[in-house]
Amino acid sequence: MTIDALPQGMIRAATVNGTAVHEGYMPGFGNDFETEALPGALPQGQNSPQKCAYGLYAEQLSGTAFTAPRGQNERTWCYRIRPSVKHVGRFQKIDLPYWKSAPNVLPDVISLGQYRWDPVPHKEGEALTWLTGMRTMTTAGDVNTQVGMAAHIYLVTESMKDEYFFSADSELLVVPQEGRLRFCTELGVIDLEPKEIAIIPRGLVYRVEVLEGPARGFVCENYGQKFDLPGRGPIGANCLANPRDFKCPVAAFEDREARSRVVIKWCGQFHESFIDHSPLDVVAWHGNYCAYKYDLRTYSPVGAILFDHPDPSIFTVLTAPSGQEGTANIDFVLFRERWLVAEHSFRPPWYHKNIMSEMMGNIYGIYDAKPQGFVPGGTSLHNMMLPHGPDRDAFEHGSTEPMVPAKQDNTMQFMFETRFPQQLTEFAANEAPLQDDYVDCWDSLDKKFDGTPGVK
């Protein structure tokens, strides 16, 4: 994306630290960034000068408590045309009926089970924005105590016009499956397409535009501690998701007078407020609390190179800790193209029951454990302690395939995994295209037991 590709009226930094910006992004994860869209707008040597350049206001956006440990403390200083108190007025409740928050336990909906859905379709002639097109599939935990998550499908056909949004409840992990979106945020512009993801932090104001539509994808709404890179342990310093491949946008701002609607999600409820200007007015900023994008094609998987199939946790891209060591509030796991080389081993995912609950989505290609029925845009849910694993075809192939190196190609699936049971919404149970026969995919598995010693 070039400077000229920005929305009309938006000005973005052309240089960062004296270096020309061509793509509009700065590399790194968790870095302390600094960027300005106008020269000299960013104060040096202090955060809150008596008078800021250009008549700007200094304001801090805090993503953690002030006293969080240094390595976890996140905040960004913004230098803006108006302070944020001018970006909201009186609030009025509104209803976004398809966007649900936990707890959302419905007496007539059975969440206990193994479920799979076809892609949620676009309806001809239906105009949907980022807000009206959100469809919640599952919820887990409690948004009010800031634990757990929700899994959504988004359907977007129209750009938000003079409309802005932020969530006080959560950060959003966005996984496109089709179409291209633009996130115009307070801190800069992110363009997003399939095979990429974006992380939009709690409290950040943004507008979503359609670059190529219709657009569909998946969203993990994280109520708890923010996503971080997983510890690599014995893997060491490299592979998996490398910090340098995350891209943070450079400063960009709008100085525009127009009646604007600001929608806020707070404790699971939605409110609107009206102002007479654009709230995307941060001319310069520095800090480590910001939005990111990441290209999933840069994820470097590791795995067994001699025998056996490792736990799927080896494919974790991002993790949101729970406070209980080793047990995540959410793990975002990616299954992408890779070589399979393990000898005398069953290579597909094995049968298992898990303390974690797994919501999977298919971005493109065929998933090796379910070669039939799990189509791009589709989702599946295997809730906590419910058994699942390969269907008959995958089992037979994995049991008889030649033990030579094989490329798992043209495939990309992901998993939102949480320690909480995921509760189905009414939409997931009654409106989304549920595959009623999914649980039957294991019916044709044969009893292969033979009591004869030495028989395999």
C-alpha positions in Angstrom: 0.0 0.0 0.0 1.4 3.4 -0.9 0.8 6.8 0.7 -1.6 7.7 -2.2 -3.8 4.7 -1.4 -5.1 6.2 1.8 -8.7 7.2 2.3 -9.5 10.7 1.1 -8.5 13.3 3.7 -6.3 11.0 5.8 -2.7 12.0 6.2 -0.1 9.4 7.1 3.6 9.5 8.0 5.9 9.6 5.1 9.0 9.0 7.2 9.7 7.2 10.5 12.9 8.2 12.3 14.1 9.8 9.1 13.5 6.7 6.9 11.0 6.9 4.0 7.9 4.8 4.5 6.6 2.9 1.5 4.3 0.2 2.9 3.0 2.2 5.9 4.1 -0.3 8.5 6.8 -0.8 11.2 8.1 -4.3 11.9 8.2 -5.9 15.3 6.0 -7.4 18.1 5.8 -5.6 21.4 8.3 -2.9 20.3 8.3 0.6 21.6 7.4 2.4 18.4 7.4 6.1 17.6 5.8 7.7 14.5 4.5 11.1 13.4 2.4 12.1 10.4 3.6 15.8 10.5 7.3 16.7 11.1 8.0 17.7 14.7 4.6 16.6 16.1 6.2 14.0 18.4 7.7 15.5 21.6 11.2 14.4 22.4 12.5 13.8 25.9 9.2 13.9 27.6 5.6 12.7 27.2 3.5 15.6 28.3 5.0 19.0 27.5 3.3 22.2 28.6 2.5 23.0 25.0 2.6 20.4 22.2 3.5 21.2 18.6 0.7 22.2 16.2 -1.6 22.8 19.2 -2.1 19.1 19.8 -3.3 17.5 23.0 -1.2 14.8 24.8 -3.1 11.8 25.9 -2.1 8.3 27.2 -3.9 5.1 26.1 -3.2 2.4 28.7 -3.7 -1.2 27.8 -2.6 -2.5 31.3 -2.7 -1.2 34.8 -0.2 1.6 35.5 1.7 -0.7 37.9 1.9 -3.8 35.7 5.4 -5.3 35.6 7.7 -3.5 33.1 7.8 -6.4 30.7 4.0 -6.5 30.6 3.2 -2.8 30.9 1.6 -1.4 27.8 0.7 2.1 27.0 0.9 4.6 24.1 1.1 8.3 24.2 -1.0 10.0 21.5 -0.8 13.6 20.3 -4.1 14.4 18.9 -6.2 17.2 17.5 -8.9 16.8 20.2 -8.7 14.8 23.4 -10.8 11.7 23.5 -13.4 13.2 25.8 -14.5 15.2 22.7 -15.0 11.9 20.8 -18.0 10.8 22.9 -21.1 12.5 24.1 -24.2 11.2 25.9 -24.7 7.4 25.4 -27.7 5.6 24.2 -28.1 1.8 24.2 -28.5 0.1 20.8 -29.0 -3.5 19.8 -26.7 -5.5 17.6 -28.8 -8.7 17.9 -26.3 -11.1 16.4 -23.2 -10.0 18.4 -23.3 -11.8 21.7 -21.1 -11.9 24.8 -20.5 -14.4 27.6 -22.2 -15.6 29.7 -24.7 -16.7 27.1 -26.0 -20.1 28.3 -29.4 -20.8 26.6 -31.7 -23.4 28.2 -33.0 -24.7 24.9 -29.6 -25.0 23.1 -27.3 -28.1 23.6 -23.7 -27.1 23.5 -22.5 -30.6 24.5 -21.6 -32.3 21.2 -19.3 -32.3 18.2 -20.5 -29.7 15.7 -19.5 -28.6 12.2 -20.9 -25.8 10.0 -20.7 -25.0 6.3 -19.7 -21.4 5.5 -22.3 -18.8 6.6 -23.5 -17.5 3.2 -23.9 -14.0 2.0 -27.6 -13.2 1.3 -28.2 -11.5 -2.0 -29.0 -7.8 -1.5 -28.2 -7.8 2.2 -26.1 -4.7 3.2 -23.9 -5.4 6.2 -21.1 -3.4 7.9 -18.5 -4.6 10.3 -21.0 -4.0 13.1 -24.2 -5.4 11.6 -22.5 -8.3 9.9 -21.0 -9.9 13.0 -22.4 -13.3 13.8 -21.5 -14.9 17.1 -21.0 -18.6 17.1 -19.8 -19.4 20.6 -19.1 -17.7 23.9 -17.0 -18.8 26.8 -16.2 -17.4 30.3 -17.6 -14.0 31.4 -17.0 -10.6 29.7 -17.7 -8.8 33.0 -14.9 -10.5 34.8 -12.6 -10.3 31.7 -12.0 -14.0 31.2 -12.8 -16.2 28.2 -13.7 -15.3 24.6 -16.3 -15.4 21.9 -15.9 -16.8 18.3 -17.6 -14.9 15.5 -18.1 -15.0 11.8 -18.2 -11.7 10.0 -20.0 -10.9 6.8 -19.2 -7.4 5.4 -20.5 -5.9 2.2 -20.4 -2.2 2.9 -17.9 0.3 4.4 -18.7 2.1 7.6 -19.4 5.7 6.6 -18.9 8.4 9.3 -19.2 5.6 11.8 -16.6 4.4 14.3 -16.3 1.6 16.8 -14.3 0.5 19.8 -14.6 -2.3 22.3 -13.9 -1.7 26.0 -14.5 -5.5 26.5 -11.9 -7.1 24.4 -9.2 -7.2 21.8 -10.1 -8.7 18.5 -8.1 -11.2 16.5 -9.4 -11.0 12.9 -8.8 -13.9 10.4 -10.1 -13.1 6.8 -11.3 -15.9 4.6 -12.5 -14.0 1.6 -12.5 -10.3 0.5 -10.2 -7.5 1.6 -10.8 -5.0 4.5 -9.2 -1.8 5.6 -9.0 -0.9 9.3 -8.6 2.9 9.7 -7.6 3.1 13.3 -6.5 6.0 15.6 -2.9 4.8 15.3 -2.8 4.1 11.6 -4.2 2.1 8.7 -4.1 -1.7 8.3 -5.1 -3.4 5.0 -6.1 -7.0 5.5 -6.6 -10.0 3.2 -6.9 -13.8 3.4 -3.7 -15.5 4.7 -3.2 -12.5 7.1 -4.5 -11.7 10.5 -4.9 -8.5 12.5 -5.0 -7.8 16.2 -7.1 -4.8 17.2 -6.5 -3.9 20.9 -9.1 -3.1 23.5 -10.1 0.6 23.5 -8.7 1.5 20.1 -11.2 3.5 17.9 -11.4 2.4 14.2 -13.6 2.3 11.1 -13.7 -0.7 8.7 -13.9 -0.2 5.0 -14.4 -2.8 2.2 -11.6 -2.9 -0.3 -12.8 -6.0 -2.1 -16.1 -7.6 -1.2 -18.1 -9.3 -0.1 -15.9 -10.1 2.8 -16.1 -13.0 5.2 -13.9 -14.2 8.0 -13.5 -15.2 11.6 -13.0 -13.2 14.8 -11.7 -14.3 18.2 -12.9 -11.8 20.8 -10.5 -12.0 23.7 -11.9 -10.9 27.0 -8.8 -11.7 29.0 -5.1 -10.9 29.0 -3.9 -9.7 25.6 -2.4 -12.0 23.0 1.3 -12.6 23.2 3.9 -14.7 21.4 4.2 -18.1 23.1 7.3 -19.2 24.9 9.5 -21.3 22.7 11.2 -23.3 25.4 13.7 -25.8 23.9 12.8 -24.6 20.4 14.9 -21.6 21.1 14.9 -18.1 19.5 13.7 -18.8 16.0 10.8 -20.3 14.0 7.1 -20.3 14.8 5.9 -16.7 14.5 8.9 -14.4 14.4 8.5 -10.9 16.0 9.9 -9.1 12.9 7.0 -10.4 10.7 4.4 -8.5 12.7 3.6 -5.1 11.2 2.4 -2.0 13.1 0.9 0.9 11.1 2.6 4.3 11.0 0.7 7.4 12.2 -2.2 8.6 10.1 -5.0 11.0 11.0 -8.1 12.7 9.7 -8.9 16.4 10.3 -12.5 16.2 9.1 -15.7 17.9 10.3 -18.7 15.6 9.8 -21.5 14.3 11.9 -20.1 10.9 13.1 -21.5 8.0 15.1 -19.3 6.3 17.6 -20.4 2.8 18.8 -18.9 1.4 22.0 -19.1 -2.2 23.3 -19.0 -2.2 27.1 -19.8 -5.1 29.4 -21.5 -7.0 26.5 -23.8 -4.1 25.7 -23.6 -1.6 22.8 -24.0 2.1 23.0 -23.9 4.9 20.5 -22.8 8.5 20.8 -22.8 11.3 18.1 -20.0 13.9 17.6 -19.4 16.5 14.9 -15.9 15.3 13.7 -13.8 12.2 13.0 -12.2 10.7 16.1 -9.2 9.4 14.0 -7.1 12.5 14.9 -3.9 11.2 16.3 -1.1 13.0 14.5 1.8 11.3 16.3 2.3 8.6 18.8 4.8 6.5 20.7 4.5 3.4 22.8 3.9 -0.3 22.7 0.1 -0.6 22.8 -1.1 -0.7 19.2 -2.7 -2.7 16.4 -0.8 -5.3 14.3 -1.1 -7.3 11.2 0.7 -10.6 10.5 1.1 -12.6 7.3 0.4 -16.3 8.2 2.6 -17.4 5.2 5.6 -16.3 7.3 4.7 -18.7 10.1 7.5 -21.3 10.3 6.1 -24.6 11.7 8.2 -27.1 13.5 7.4 -30.7 14.1 8.6 -34.3 14.5 11.5 -35.2 12.1 11.9 -38.9 13.1 8.7 -40.4 14.6 5.4 -39.7 16.3 3.0 -36.8 16.0 3.6 -33.9 18.4 0.8 -32.1 20.3 -0.9 -29.4 18.2 0.3 -26.8 20.7 3.5 -26.9 18.7 1.6 -24.8 16.1 0.7 -21.9 18.4 1.0 -18.5 16.8 -0.3 -16.4 19.6 -1.4 -17.1 23.2 -3.5 -15.2 25.7 -2.4 -16.4 29.2 -5.0 -17.2 31.9 -2.9 -16.8 35.1 -2.6 -20.6 35.4 0.8 -21.5 34.0 0.6 -23.5 30.8 -3.2 -23.3 30.5 -4.2 -20.5 28.1 -7.3 -18.3 28.2 -7.0 -18.6 24.4 -4.4 -20.2 22.0 -4.5 -19.3 18.3 -3.1 -22.3 16.5 -2.3 -22.6 12.8 -2.2 -25.7 10.6 -0.5 -24.6 7.3 1.5 -26.2 4.5 4.3 -28.4 5.9 6.3 -31.6 5.2 5.4 -34.8 7.0 8.4 -37.1 7.4 7.8 -39.1 10.6 8.7 -42.8 10.2 6.5 -45.8 11.3 4.0 -43.2 12.7 0.4 -42.3 12.3 0.8 -38.8 10.8 -2.8 -37.3 10.9 -4.0 -35.9 14.2 -4.7 -38.7 16.7 -7.9 -39.4 18.5 -8.2 -37.5 21.8 -10.2 -35.9 24.5 -9.0 -32.5 25.7 -9.5 -30.3 28.7 -9.5 -27.4 26.2 -12.4 -26.5 23.9 -11.5 -26.2 20.2 -13.2 -24.0 17.6 -11.7 -24.5 14.2 -12.0 -22.7 10.9 -10.9 -23.5 7.4 -9.3 -20.6 5.5 -8.5 -22.7 2.4 -7.7 -26.3 1.3 -8.3 -29.7 2.9 -7.8 -30.6 6.5 -5.9 -33.9 6.8 -8.1 -35.2 9.7 -11.3 -34.5 7.8 -10.8 -34.7 4.0 -14.5 -34.6 3.4 -17.0 -32.0 4.5 -14.8 -29.4 6.2 -14.8 -26.8 3.5 -13.1 -23.3 3.3 -15.1 -20.9 5.3 -16.5 -23.7 7.5 -16.1 -24.1 11.2 -16.2 -26.9 13.7 -16.5 -27.1 17.5 -15.2 -29.9 19.8 -16.0 -28.9 23.3 -14.0 -29.8 26.4 -13.6 -33.5 27.1 -15.6 -34.6 24.0 -13.7 -37.2 21.9 -12.8 -36.4 18.3 -10.2 -37.3 15.7 -9.9 -38.5 12.1 -12.8 -39.9 10.2 -12.6 -43.3 8.5 -11.0 -42.1 5.3 -8.3 -40.2 7.2 -7.7 -43.1 9.5 -7.3 -45.6 6.7 -5.0 -43.4 4.7 -2.9 -42.6 7.8 -2.6 -46.3 8.6 -1.6 -47.4 5.2 0.3 -44.5 3.5 3.9 -45.1 2.4 6.4 -43.9 5.0 8.1 -41.5 2.6 8.3 -37.7 3.0 4.9 -36.1 1.9 4.0 -32.4 1.5 0.8 -31.3 3.2 0.2 -28.6 0.5 -2.4 -25.9 -0.3 -3.9 -26.0 3.2 -4.5 -23.5 6.0 -6.8 -24.1 9.0 -6.7 -22.5 12.4 -8.0 -23.1 15.9 -9.3 -20.9 18.7 -8.6 -23.0 21.7 -9.7 -22.0 25.2 -9.8 -23.5 28.7 -13.5 -22.7 29.0 -16.4 -24.6 27.6 -17.8 -22.8 24.5 -21.6 -22.2 24.6 -23.5 -22.1 21.3 -25.5 -19.0 20.5 -29.0 -19.2 19.1 -27.6 -18.2 15.7 -25.1 -21.1 15.7 -27.8 -23.6 16.8 -30.7 -22.5 14.6 -29.6 -20.2 11.8 -26.0 -21.0 10.8 -25.7 -23.9 8.2 -25.1 -26.7 10.7 -24.1 -30.1 9.3 -26.6 -32.3 11.1 -24.7 -35.5 10.0 -21.2 -34.4 11.2 -21.2 -36.6 14.3 -21.9 -39.6 12.0 -18.5 -39.2 10.3 -17.1 -41.8 12.9 -19.9 -44.3 12.5 -18.1 -46.3 9.7 -14.9 -46.8 11.8 -14.5 -50.6 12.1 -13.7 -52.7 15.1 -10.2 -53.9 14.2 -9.3 -55.8 17.4 -7.8 -59.2 16.9 -6.8 -61.1 20.0 -4.2 -63.1 18.2 -0.7 -62.3 19.6 1.5 -60.3 17.3 -1.3 -59.3 14.9 -1.4 -55.6 13.9 
